[in-house]
Amino acid sequence: MERVSGLLSWTLSRVLWLSGLSELGAARQPRIMEEKALEVYDLIRTIRDPEKPNTLEELEVVTESCVEVQEINEDDYLVVIRFTPTVPHCSLATLIGLCLRVKLQRCLPFKHKLEIYISEGSHSTEEDINKQINDKERVAAAMENPNLREIVEQCVLEPDY
């Protein structure tokens, strides 16, 4: 009887752990989100600035801490990016947001909803820019412009090492 009880207890703890309902499973969840956030960061850190020869990582426009991933359900994730333009009146902030969106839409290997924002207080027109870069119709219209599309393509192109 003791043996059956022990086996039942072990089986139950494994089921709870695999389902994420135990303390062990709950501890796994933040680690999975951190791994997904690092995966996102690895994709965006190499995006080039539209007017400088540097990457967004080199200019500290994006950092590891600016990426947050939350689970919506079992197969979907909410990816939130908060980037910081180099100056509060950066005229290319919208373009940088567009580059972030395009790169992640193309390269993220998991289903996601994407929200991109300028870090609070880091740009003079952050509210307007946030609306633009999170509006699907505006993003689609921007990418139809051949000149803009060419700039975005150059920015998101993977570097040759």
N, C-alpha and C positions, 0 to 999 in steps of 0.2 A: 504494500500500500504506500509506503514511504517513497518507493522508487517511482510509482505512478504519479504521486503528488509532485515530486521533484521534476519529472518529465513534463507534466502539465504546466507547472510554474515556468519552466525554461521556455516551453513553446509559447506560452502567453506573452512572456517578456520579449521574445523575438518578434512576434506579431505586432506588438505595440511599438517596438523599436523601428521595424520596417515601415509601419504606417505613420511614423512621426509623432505618435501620441505619448511616448514615454519621454522621460527627461533626456535620455540619450538621443532619441529622435529629434526632440526639440532643440538640442544642442547642435545637431547636424544642420538644421534649417538655416541659421545665420551663416554658417560656413559655406553652404551652397550659394547663398545670395552674395557673399563676399567673392566667391570664385567667379560668379557670373559678372559681378561688377568689375573685377580685374580683366575679364575677357572683353568687356565693353571698352574699358580704358585702353587696353592694348590695341584695339582697333582705331580709337580716335586720337591717340597721342601722336601718331605719325602724320596726321593731316597737316598740310603746309598752310602757313599764313598767306592770304591772298596778295599781300604787298611786300612781304619780307621773305628771305630765304630760310627762315626758321620754321620748326614745327610748332604746333600749338602747345605741346609739352614744354619745349625749350623756352617759349615765351610765358609759360605758366598761365596760359589761357585755360587749359584743362589740367587737372591734377587727379590723382587717385580718389581723393575725397570728394570730388565734384560729381561722382557717379554713384547712383543709388539704384538698387534693383529690389523690387518687391514681387512676391508671388501673387498673381491674381487668382489663378486656380492651378490645377496640376500641370497643365501644359503651357500656360500663358504667364508672361511676366511684364511688369511695368518697369520701364527703364527711364529714370529721370536724370537728366544732365543739367548741371548749373555751371555755365562757363563764365569766365571773367575777362572782358575785353581789356586790352593793354591800357587804354585811356577812356575816361568817362564819356567822351564824345566820338568814339571810334565810328567812323562812317562805314566800316566793313563788318560790323557786328551781325547784321542780318545775313550777310554772305557766309560768315563763319558758322552761324546756326544752320544755314542751308547745307553747308559742307558736312557738318556733324550728322544731320538727318540723312542725307544721301548715303554717306559711308555706312551708317548703321543699318539702313534699310537694305542695302545690298549685301552686307557681310555678316550680320548677326545670325548665328546658326540655330537660334531658338525663336519660337513665336513670341512676339512682344508688342506692347503699346509703347510708343515713344513720346516723351514730353521733354522739351528742351527749353531752358530758361536762361536768361542772363542773371548772374548772381545779384541778389538784392542790393541796391544802392551802388552798383558798379557802372551804371550807364545812365546818361541823362534822359534817354527815351526808352528805358527798358520795358515798360508796359506795352508800348506800341510794337516793339520788336518781338516781344514774347508772343503777342497775338499773331504776327506775321509768320513766325517760324513754326507755329503749331497749327496753322490753318492749311489743310490739305489742298484746297483749291489754289491758294496763293503759291504754295510750294510747287504744284504742278504747272502753274502758269509761268513761274520763274524758270523752271527747267525746260520750258518750250523755247525760251529765248536762247538762240545759238551762242551768242557771246557770253552770256551768263553760264550756260552749260559748259562751255569750254574752260572757263575759269574754275568752276567747281571740279571738273574732271582733272585739271592740273593739280588742284589742291588735295584731292583724295587719292591720287595716284600713289601706289606703294613705292617707297624709295628703293633704289638699287644699292645693296650693300656689298 
